[in-house]
Structures are given as structure tokens and as C-alpha cells.
Amino acid sequence: MHRIHRPGHRIRTTALWIAAIGVGLALGSVRPSNAGDAAKPEADAVGARPILATPGQLEREALALEILKTPVVAHATDALEQLYLADARGRTPSGAATARRAAESTAAAAVYTVVNDDPARPVVFWAVNAPHRWFGMALPRAGYGIENPDNVYRGFHVDGASRYEIRGRFLAPGPAELHFTVMDMRPSKGKIQAEGGEFLAALRSDALEVAKDGSFTVTVDSDPANGRPNHMQIPASGHFPVHVRDLFTDWTTQNPAALEIRRVAGPPAAPAPDVATLAARAAARLEQMGPFWLAYNNQHLYPDPPNILETPRLRPGGRGVSATGHFSLASDEALVVTLEPLGAKSIGLQLADPWGVAYEYIDRTSSLNQEQARANSDGSFTYVVAAGDPGVHNWLDPDGQTSGIMVARWQILAAEPPAGKGIRDMRVVKLDALRAALPAGTRFVTPAERAAQRRERALQFQRRLEP
């Protein structure tokens, strides 16, 4: 793994907002074609576009919707649902209730992977997200592997025989952290391991050299850096996925980086495959992804007792510390979790369904980071997991379900955080004893305040879809 780290070069962003169309990626127009076609992107009145709505994004989303309608993908989705229902989790109320949702979400993610896995025609593609509508398209839920709502997940593929340039610009205020990682393979193609694969290269925003106007260029090829800043070295042969994560600590203000990728050298591109070929590939990918993540959860999560988090572990590639577990509660019970901040600039707790797909997070609080939650007087954070609303501000909402997966994350940390001290306390209590189990000063909310919290959260997420 080759990494550039220059502590003296921190992100420098401009104090001015740069409109997405100006960056766009100034870096290129963001006006899609096929205006008025409900199945494809349509132009709007002013021509401005959200940062994430690049021409390649919109074109490939339209293609993905076409592939999702094919019988072969529909059949693979049905088969995955049945696989889930036959599993031990599928025989639980929450597992049965969420099996179809999880199968469809994983299917969308598989299709997104296939429409964007050509290293000769790379696009920085937003591939993991909540259901949403934009530009005449209704995009489905696309997530798996306990996706983090605080992240904007984008990606593309590269090959070792080619050279690439990623051109980017930070819009003030930018993400709390921008992170590039090159993996040896997509999870589901290899052995089951904690990160789903091996890290080949990583580059984090605190190591980026950035111009005064917020722009930067990252190079990706098989040569050593040889003095080039912002370089990621990859093997000389093979195809590799690159994951890009914009981490938000404040949904109300932070923006994803504007990004585009160019293949600047490499062998001639093969002809682009047709829809039928892509659909067959997507079905095959889904037939790998679904069983892989099912086996991953059954090996790494479910052997442990419920309602505990594992000892926090340091993640490779500078991705912080995390701890996972699963919860299972009676309808009259709550799980109370208290986390220490460990000096992290980003800390949060999140719930996912029993299959690892995030519970609803646009207008429900299935995740809370340090800006969304209310801290205790000593700086720690106490969260409450319960199927129904317990009236606590820091309620993690599993959409009425009583079981699922949970993950705590500490990100943007000192080099050697005391990870083992991250979890102060976890306990299951009866709802009628909940108030006594919470710290003094816990913030409680009325139904009207909860409704306002949800509305505000939905508005915050909507910023990702707007110019």
C-alpha cells in the first residue's frame, strides 16, 4: 500500500460557496440529456445541478433502472429473499419483515456496481443511498454491509494497465473527511474477512495537497509516486474497486467534494456491453453478494450474544475505530448504550436490519452522530434502542422492529486512540424503568418535538439532492 502523508498540508477550502454548476465539474457541464423522458434524466429550468448529479451519474442511474426491471434480476432478487427467509434470522419477526426490503436494496447495489465497473469508462458514481427522487427518476434504496448514513459513498474501478487522474474541488464547508481506498476486490468475491478485502492503497484528506481555491488532483497508476503528491499506487495488472467516502459530521452545512475521474492512458476500451449482458452480470453479482453478506453476519456477528458491542477495533486505511453487535429486545424493553468520545471528531451509533441494510434514516433516527445527539454533561453519549418511541432525544429508531445490527463508529482520531475504552456501559432495561437508568440531564422530547426532529433530519438529507 502506498500512501502520501504530509502533516503540514491540511485541507484549505475557500470561504466562498462554489455553485455545483460552476464546479460542475468545471470540471464539466452537469446538464443531462433526454429532457422530459420520465425513465431518464430531465433538464430543469435553471440548469444548476447538485454536486452529486454529474452527467455520468444520471446516465448510469437511468441504465440501472432499466436493468432492475429485467426478469433475470427480478428472479435473482426473489431468490435472495427466499435465502434470507430460510436463514435463522428469517424465522424472527424482524428478519421476516425486512427480508424483501433487504433483498431489493442489495439488488440495487449489485446493479449499480455492474453499470459502473468498467475501468476504461470510469465515473465517480454515488452508489449507496436512501430511496429518493430527482431528475424524473425514482431511485430505490441501495445499501448493504451496514452502510453509514453519515457517508456519501461513491466509487469506480481502475485497472493496473491504465493511468487515471481524479480532479476534485472542496466546496466550503467541505466534508469532515474525504477518504479514498483501493481494494483488491469487491466484497463477495473472496474469503470472508472483517473489511471484505485487502487494502491496496489509501489517501485521506488530511494528507491531500490542496490548492488555495480548494482544487486538487489525485493520480492512480502502477508507478511509485516519484515526487507526485496525492498519488495512489496500484498493482500493474488486475481490476480494482476504488471507494470514495465523504464523511459528514454536520448534515446541515457540509458538502461532498466535487469529483470527476479521467482515464489518461491505457489499452483500447472494449465495446460497451448491452443491457442484457449487464443484467446477466448483475444477477450473477447479486448471487455472490447476498450469500457473502449473509455468511459474513452469521460468522462475525450472530455467534455473539445479543445486546452487546464487541471490543472496538482499529480499522485499516485510517478509517478510525468501530464496534459491531446485534440487538434483540422484547416490546417492553430498551437497550441503553453509553459511548466515550475517545477524542474523535466524529462519533455515532447506528442500527441496521438483521441483514445489514440500514434502517430508515432520512426521516427516522436510526443513526445519530455527535451533532445530532445530545451529549451527557461529561461529554459521553447515551443512546436508547427501542422498538417504540421512549420519548428520549437520543432514540435510535428501528422502524418498529425489535432486532437488528448495531455499529458504533469513532472517526477522525488521534493516531493511537484508547479504543478499548470506547464503550462505557450497555444494559437492557424495562421501559418502565428507563428513566431511572439514564444519566441526569437526559434530554426528553414531546411527540411534537419528535416530529420536528424528523422533519429537520429529512431537510438535512435533502441537501445532498439539491444544488
C-alpha positions as CSV (number, residue, x, y, z in Angstrom):
1,M,0.0,0.0,0.0
2,H,1.4,3.4,-1.0
3,R,0.3,6.5,0.9
4,I,1.3,10.1,0.9
5,H,1.2,11.7,4.3
6,R,2.3,15.3,4.7
7,P,1.1,16.7,8.0
8,G,1.9,20.2,7.1
9,H,-0.6,20.2,4.2
10,R,-4.1,20.3,5.6
11,I,-7.3,20.9,3.6
12,R,-7.5,24.6,2.6
13,T,-11.0,25.5,1.4
14,T,-12.2,28.8,0.1
15,A,-14.6,30.9,2.1
16,L,-16.9,31.2,-0.9
17,W,-19.6,28.9,-2.0
18,I,-19.0,27.5,-5.4
19,A,-22.2,26.5,-7.2
20,A,-22.3,22.9,-8.4
21,I,-22.8,24.0,-11.9
22,G,-19.7,26.2,-11.7
23,V,-17.6,23.3,-10.3
24,G,-19.7,21.0,-12.4
25,L,-17.3,19.8,-12.6
26,A,-15.7,22.9,-14.0
27,L,-14.8,20.1,-14.3
28,G,-17.6,19.8,-16.9
29,S,-21.2,20.6,-17.6
30,V,-23.9,19.0,-15.4
31,R,-26.8,19.1,-17.9
32,P,-28.2,15.7,-18.6
33,S,-29.8,14.7,-21.9
34,N,-33.2,13.2,-22.8
35,A,-35.2,16.0,-21.2
36,G,-38.8,15.1,-20.4
37,D,-38.3,11.4,-20.6
38,A,-39.6,10.0,-17.2
39,A,-37.3,7.0,-17.5
40,K,-34.2,9.2,-17.9
41,P,-32.7,12.4,-16.5
42,E,-34.5,15.6,-17.4
43,A,-33.3,19.1,-17.5
44,D,-34.5,21.7,-15.0
45,A,-35.4,25.3,-15.6
46,V,-32.1,26.8,-14.4
47,G,-29.6,24.2,-15.4
48,A,-27.9,24.0,-12.0
49,R,-27.2,20.6,-10.6
50,P,-26.4,19.1,-7.2
51,I,-22.7,18.2,-6.7
52,L,-23.5,14.5,-6.9
53,A,-25.7,14.8,-10.1
54,T,-22.9,14.6,-12.7
55,P,-23.8,13.6,-16.3
56,G,-22.3,10.1,-15.7
57,Q,-24.2,9.7,-12.5
58,L,-27.6,10.4,-14.1
59,E,-26.9,8.4,-17.2
60,R,-25.9,5.3,-15.3
61,E,-28.8,5.6,-12.9
62,A,-31.2,5.6,-15.8
63,L,-29.4,2.5,-17.1
64,A,-29.6,0.8,-13.7
65,L,-33.3,1.4,-13.5
66,E,-33.7,-0.4,-16.9
67,I,-31.6,-3.3,-15.7
68,L,-33.6,-3.6,-12.4
69,K,-36.7,-4.2,-14.5
70,T,-35.3,-7.2,-16.3
71,P,-36.6,-10.7,-15.4
72,V,-33.2,-12.1,-14.7
73,V,-32.5,-9.5,-12.0
74,A,-36.0,-9.8,-10.6
75,H,-35.6,-13.6,-10.4
76,A,-32.2,-13.2,-8.5
77,T,-33.9,-10.8,-6.1
78,D,-36.7,-13.2,-5.4
79,A,-34.1,-16.0,-4.8
80,L,-32.2,-13.8,-2.3
81,E,-35.3,-13.1,-0.4
82,Q,-36.0,-16.8,-0.1
83,L,-32.4,-17.4,1.0
84,Y,-32.9,-14.8,3.8
85,L,-36.3,-16.3,4.9
86,A,-34.7,-19.8,5.1
87,D,-32.0,-18.4,7.4
88,A,-32.3,-18.4,11.2
89,R,-32.8,-14.6,11.1
90,G,-35.6,-15.1,8.6
91,R,-37.6,-17.0,11.2
92,T,-37.6,-14.0,13.5
93,P,-40.3,-11.3,13.3
94,S,-37.9,-8.6,12.3
95,G,-36.0,-10.8,9.9
96,A,-39.1,-11.9,8.1
97,A,-40.5,-8.3,8.0
98,T,-37.3,-6.9,6.4
99,A,-36.2,-9.7,4.1
100,R,-37.8,-8.3,1.0
101,R,-36.5,-4.8,1.7
102,A,-33.0,-6.1,2.2
103,A,-33.1,-8.2,-0.9
104,E,-34.2,-5.3,-3.1
105,S,-31.6,-3.0,-1.5
106,T,-28.8,-5.4,-2.2
107,A,-30.1,-6.0,-5.7
108,A,-30.0,-2.2,-6.5
109,A,-26.4,-2.1,-5.1
110,A,-25.4,-5.0,-7.3
111,V,-26.8,-3.3,-10.4
112,Y,-25.1,-0.1,-9.5
113,T,-21.8,-1.9,-9.2
114,V,-22.2,-3.6,-12.6
115,V,-23.2,-0.4,-14.5
116,N,-20.0,1.3,-13.2
117,D,-17.4,-1.5,-13.1
118,D,-15.7,-0.7,-16.5
119,P,-12.2,0.7,-15.8
120,A,-12.0,2.0,-19.3
121,R,-15.0,4.3,-18.8
122,P,-14.9,5.2,-15.1
123,V,-17.4,7.5,-13.5
124,V,-17.3,8.7,-9.8
125,F,-20.7,7.2,-9.0
126,W,-22.9,7.6,-5.9
127,A,-23.8,4.0,-5.4
128,V,-25.1,3.6,-1.8
129,N,-28.0,5.8,-0.8
130,A,-31.6,6.0,0.5
131,P,-34.6,6.0,-1.8
132,H,-35.1,9.4,-3.4
133,R,-36.4,11.2,-6.5
134,W,-34.5,13.5,-8.7
135,F,-34.4,14.4,-12.4
136,G,-37.5,12.5,-13.3
137,M,-36.2,9.3,-11.7
138,A,-37.4,7.4,-8.6
139,L,-34.2,5.7,-7.3
140,P,-34.6,2.7,-4.9
141,R,-32.8,2.0,-1.7
142,A,-29.3,0.8,-2.4
143,G,-27.3,-0.4,0.6
144,Y,-25.7,-3.3,2.3
145,G,-22.9,-4.1,4.8
146,I,-24.2,-1.6,7.4
147,E,-23.8,1.5,5.3
148,N,-23.3,4.6,7.3
149,P,-25.8,7.5,6.8
150,D,-23.1,10.0,7.6
151,N,-21.2,9.0,4.5
152,V,-21.7,9.8,0.9
153,Y,-20.4,6.6,-0.8
154,R,-19.0,6.9,-4.3
155,G,-16.8,4.6,-6.3
156,F,-15.4,3.5,-9.6
157,H,-13.0,0.8,-11.0
158,V,-9.4,1.1,-12.2
159,D,-7.1,-1.3,-13.9
160,G,-3.3,-1.6,-13.5
161,A,-2.6,-1.2,-17.2
162,S,-4.1,2.3,-17.2
163,R,-3.4,5.7,-15.7
164,Y,-6.1,7.9,-14.0
165,E,-6.5,11.4,-12.7
166,I,-9.2,12.3,-10.2
167,R,-9.9,16.0,-10.3
168,G,-11.7,17.4,-7.3
169,R,-12.7,20.6,-5.5
170,F,-13.8,21.2,-2.0
171,L,-16.9,23.4,-1.5
172,A,-16.8,25.3,1.7
173,P,-17.6,23.8,4.1
174,G,-16.4,20.5,2.8
175,P,-16.8,17.1,4.4
176,A,-15.3,16.4,7.8
177,E,-13.1,13.9,6.0
178,L,-12.7,12.7,2.4
179,H,-11.3,9.2,2.1
180,F,-10.1,7.2,-1.0
181,T,-9.4,3.5,-0.7
182,V,-8.3,1.0,-3.3
183,M,-9.3,-2.6,-2.5
184,D,-8.0,-5.8,-4.0
185,M,-11.5,-7.0,-4.9
186,R,-15.2,-6.3,-4.3
187,P,-16.5,-7.9,-1.1
188,S,-18.2,-11.2,-2.1
189,K,-15.5,-12.4,-4.4
190,G,-13.0,-13.6,-1.8
191,K,-12.8,-15.0,1.6
192,I,-14.9,-13.6,4.4
193,Q,-12.9,-11.1,6.5
194,A,-13.6,-8.1,8.6
195,E,-13.2,-5.5,5.9
196,G,-14.4,-7.6,3.0
197,G,-11.0,-7.5,1.3
198,E,-7.4,-6.2,1.4
199,F,-6.5,-2.5,1.2
200,L,-4.0,-1.8,-1.6
201,A,-3.8,2.0,-1.2
202,A,-5.5,4.7,0.8
203,L,-5.4,8.5,0.8
204,R,-7.1,10.7,3.4
205,S,-8.0,14.4,3.2
206,D,-5.5,15.3,5.9
207,A,-2.7,14.1,3.6
208,L,-4.0,15.8,0.5
209,E,-2.2,18.7,-1.1
210,V,-5.0,21.2,-2.0
211,A,-4.7,24.5,-3.9
212,K,-6.0,27.8,-2.4
213,D,-9.2,27.5,-4.5
214,G,-10.0,24.1,-2.9
215,S,-9.0,22.1,-6.0
216,F,-6.8,19.0,-6.1
217,T,-5.7,16.2,-8.3
218,V,-5.2,12.6,-7.3
219,T,-3.2,10.2,-9.6
220,V,-3.8,6.5,-9.7
221,D,-1.4,4.1,-11.6
222,S,1.1,1.3,-11.1
223,D,4.2,3.5,-10.7
224,P,5.6,4.9,-7.5
225,A,4.8,8.4,-6.6
226,N,8.3,9.7,-7.6
227,G,7.5,13.1,-6.1
228,R,3.9,13.3,-7.2
229,P,1.6,14.5,-4.4
230,N,-1.8,12.8,-3.9
231,H,-0.8,9.6,-5.5
232,M,-2.2,6.1,-5.1
233,Q,-0.1,3.2,-6.5
234,I,-1.9,0.1,-7.7
235,P,-0.7,-3.3,-8.9
236,A,0.4,-3.4,-12.6
237,S,-2.3,-5.9,-13.5
238,G,-5.9,-6.6,-12.5
239,H,-9.1,-4.6,-12.0
240,F,-9.6,-2.9,-8.6
241,P,-12.6,-1.1,-7.0
242,V,-11.9,2.4,-5.6
243,H,-14.2,3.6,-2.7
244,V,-14.7,7.3,-2.0
245,R,-16.3,8.4,1.3
246,D,-17.3,11.9,2.2
247,L,-17.9,11.9,5.9
248,F,-20.4,14.4,7.3
249,T,-20.5,15.4,10.9
250,D,-23.0,18.2,10.2
251,W,-25.7,17.3,7.7
252,T,-26.9,20.9,7.7
253,T,-23.8,22.6,6.2
254,Q,-21.2,20.2,4.9
255,N,-20.9,19.4,1.2
256,P,-19.4,16.4,-0.7
257,A,-16.3,17.2,-2.7
258,A,-16.9,17.7,-6.4
259,L,-15.1,14.9,-8.2
260,E,-14.5,13.6,-11.7
261,I,-12.1,10.9,-13.0
262,R,-10.3,10.7,-16.3
263,R,-8.5,7.7,-17.8
264,V,-5.5,9.4,-19.3
265,A,-3.7,6.4,-20.7
266,G,-4.3,2.7,-21.2
267,P,-5.2,0.0,-23.7
268,P,-8.1,0.4,-26.1
269,A,-11.5,0.1,-24.5
270,A,-13.7,-3.0,-25.3
271,P,-17.1,-2.3,-26.7
272,A,-19.7,-1.3,-24.0
273,P,-21.9,-4.3,-23.1
274,D,-25.7,-4.2,-23.9
275,V,-28.5,-4.2,-21.3
276,A,-29.0,-8.0,-21.5
277,T,-25.3,-8.6,-20.8
278,L,-25.3,-6.2,-17.9
279,A,-28.5,-7.7,-16.5
280,A,-26.9,-11.2,-16.5
281,R,-23.8,-9.8,-14.8
282,A,-25.9,-8.0,-12.2
283,A,-27.8,-11.2,-11.4
284,A,-24.6,-13.1,-11.0
285,R,-23.2,-10.3,-8.8
286,L,-26.3,-10.5,-6.6
287,E,-25.9,-14.2,-6.3
288,Q,-22.5,-13.6,-4.8
289,M,-23.3,-10.5,-2.7
290,G,-26.3,-11.8,-0.9
291,P,-24.8,-15.1,0.3
292,F,-21.5,-13.4,1.1
293,W,-23.0,-10.8,3.5
294,L,-25.4,-13.4,5.0
295,A,-22.4,-15.6,5.8
296,Y,-20.4,-12.6,7.0
297,N,-23.1,-11.7,9.5
298,N,-23.5,-15.3,10.6
299,Q,-19.8,-15.7,11.2
300,H,-18.8,-12.3,12.6
301,L,-22.0,-11.0,14.4
302,Y,-24.5,-13.6,15.4
303,P,-22.3,-16.1,17.3
304,D,-22.0,-13.4,20.0
305,P,-24.9,-12.8,22.5
306,P,-27.3,-10.1,21.7
307,N,-27.3,-6.6,23.1
308,I,-23.6,-6.2,23.4
309,L,-21.0,-4.5,21.2
310,E,-17.6,-6.2,20.5
311,T,-14.5,-4.6,21.8
312,P,-13.8,-1.7,19.5
313,R,-11.2,-2.3,16.8
314,L,-8.9,-0.1,14.8
315,R,-9.8,-0.2,11.1
316,P,-7.2,-0.2,8.4
317,G,-6.6,2.6,6.0
318,G,-7.0,5.3,8.6
319,R,-10.7,4.7,8.9
320,G,-11.0,5.0,12.6
321,V,-12.4,2.6,15.2
322,S,-15.6,0.6,15.1
323,A,-17.5,-1.9,17.2
324,T,-20.4,-4.1,15.9
325,G,-23.0,-6.3,17.5
326,H,-26.7,-7.2,17.3
327,F,-29.7,-6.4,19.4
328,S,-32.8,-8.4,20.3
329,L,-35.4,-6.8,22.6
330,A,-38.9,-7.5,23.8
331,S,-41.5,-5.0,23.0
332,D,-41.3,-3.6,26.6
333,E,-37.5,-3.4,26.7
334,A,-34.9,-0.8,25.8
335,L,-31.2,-1.1,25.3
336,V,-29.2,1.7,26.9
337,V,-25.7,2.3,25.4
338,T,-23.1,4.9,26.6
339,L,-20.1,5.6,24.5
340,E,-17.0,7.6,25.3
341,P,-15.9,10.0,22.6
342,L,-12.2,9.0,22.6
343,G,-11.3,12.4,21.2
344,A,-12.9,11.6,17.9
345,K,-14.3,14.4,15.7
346,S,-16.9,12.0,14.5
347,I,-18.8,9.6,16.8
348,G,-22.1,7.8,16.3
349,L,-24.2,4.8,16.8
350,Q,-26.3,3.2,14.0
351,L,-28.9,0.5,13.6
352,A,-29.4,-1.8,10.6
353,D,-31.9,-4.5,9.9
354,P,-30.9,-8.2,10.6
355,W,-29.4,-8.4,7.1
356,G,-27.1,-5.4,7.4
357,V,-29.2,-2.8,5.4
358,A,-29.5,0.5,7.3
359,Y,-32.9,1.1,8.9
360,E,-34.7,4.1,7.5
361,Y,-32.6,7.2,8.1
362,I,-34.0,10.1,6.2
363,D,-36.8,10.9,8.5
364,R,-36.2,8.4,11.2
365,T,-33.3,8.5,13.7
366,S,-31.8,5.1,13.1
367,S,-28.4,6.7,13.4
368,L,-27.2,9.7,15.5
369,N,-23.8,11.3,15.3
370,Q,-22.4,13.8,17.8
371,E,-24.1,16.8,16.1
372,Q,-27.5,15.0,16.0
373,A,-27.3,13.5,19.5
374,R,-27.2,15.3,22.9
375,A,-24.1,14.7,24.9
376,N,-24.1,14.0,28.6
377,S,-22.6,16.5,31.0
378,D,-19.2,14.7,31.0
379,G,-19.0,14.5,27.1
380,S,-20.1,10.9,26.8
381,F,-23.2,9.9,24.7
382,T,-26.0,7.7,25.9
383,Y,-28.4,6.2,23.3
384,V,-31.6,4.3,23.7
385,V,-32.6,1.5,21.3
386,A,-36.3,0.5,21.5
387,A,-39.0,-0.5,19.0
388,G,-41.3,2.3,20.0
389,D,-40.6,5.9,20.9
390,P,-39.4,6.2,24.5
391,G,-39.5,10.0,24.4
392,V,-35.7,10.3,24.6
393,H,-34.0,12.7,22.2
394,N,-31.2,10.1,21.6
395,W,-33.6,7.4,20.5
396,L,-32.3,5.0,17.8
397,D,-35.4,4.1,15.9
398,P,-35.5,0.6,14.3
399,D,-38.8,1.4,12.5
400,G,-40.9,-0.6,14.8
401,Q,-38.6,-3.7,14.7
402,T,-37.2,-5.4,17.8
403,S,-34.0,-6.8,16.4
404,G,-31.1,-6.0,14.0
405,I,-27.5,-5.0,13.8
406,M,-25.8,-2.1,15.5
407,V,-22.4,-0.4,14.9
408,A,-20.6,2.3,16.8
409,R,-18.0,4.4,14.9
410,W,-15.3,6.7,16.1
411,Q,-13.6,8.6,13.2
412,I,-11.0,11.3,12.7
413,L,-9.0,10.3,15.7
414,A,-5.6,10.6,17.2
415,A,-3.1,8.1,15.9
416,E,-3.4,5.7,18.8
417,P,-6.8,6.1,20.4
418,P,-7.7,4.1,23.6
419,A,-10.2,2.0,21.6
420,G,-10.8,-0.4,24.4
421,K,-12.4,2.4,26.5
422,G,-14.9,3.4,23.9
423,I,-17.9,1.5,25.4
424,R,-18.7,2.7,28.9
425,D,-21.9,0.8,29.5
426,M,-24.6,-1.3,27.9
427,R,-27.7,-2.7,29.6
428,V,-31.2,-3.9,28.8
429,V,-33.9,-2.3,31.0
430,K,-37.7,-2.4,31.1
431,L,-39.3,0.6,29.6
432,D,-41.0,1.5,32.9
433,A,-37.5,1.6,34.5
434,L,-35.8,3.5,31.6
435,R,-35.9,7.0,33.1
436,A,-34.0,5.8,36.2
437,A,-31.3,4.1,34.0
438,L,-30.5,7.3,32.2
439,P,-27.9,10.0,33.2
440,A,-29.0,13.1,34.9
441,G,-29.9,15.8,32.4
442,T,-31.0,13.4,29.7
443,R,-33.0,15.3,27.1
444,F,-36.6,14.1,26.7
445,V,-38.9,15.2,23.8
446,T,-42.6,15.5,23.3
447,P,-44.4,14.0,20.3
448,A,-44.4,17.4,18.6
449,E,-40.6,17.8,19.2
450,R,-40.0,14.3,17.8
451,A,-41.9,15.2,14.7
452,A,-39.9,18.4,14.3
453,Q,-36.6,16.4,14.8
454,R,-37.7,14.1,12.0
455,R,-38.7,16.9,9.7
456,E,-35.3,18.7,10.3
457,R,-33.4,15.5,9.6
458,A,-35.3,14.9,6.3
459,L,-34.5,18.5,5.2
460,Q,-30.8,18.0,6.1
461,F,-30.6,14.9,3.9
462,Q,-32.3,16.7,1.1
463,R,-29.3,19.0,0.8
464,R,-27.5,16.0,-0.9
465,L,-30.0,16.2,-3.7
466,E,-30.0,19.9,-4.3
467,P,-27.6,22.4,-6.0
